[in-house]
Amino acid sequence: MNNKDILEMAMKLKPEERFLIIEGLIKSLDEPDKTIDQIWAEEAERRLKAYREGKLETFPAEQVLK
């Protein structure tokens, strides 16, 4: 069975049943990804280090939120 067959079968379902499938698919895409979490953690550490070393240009919150 290929993607087209699956879609055709899904389109024959009642709207409520299609909703449950869509909801399940969306939830499956929203699961934590340890690789991405690690990349963001490393980036946060690099930015914090650069800030502490004075190598990062900063702006006052008032200016940013104008």
Secondary structure, 3 states (H helix, E strand, C coil): CCHHHHHHHHHCCCHHHHHHHHHHHHHHHCCCCHHHHHHHHHHHHHHHHHHHCCCCCCCCHHHHCC
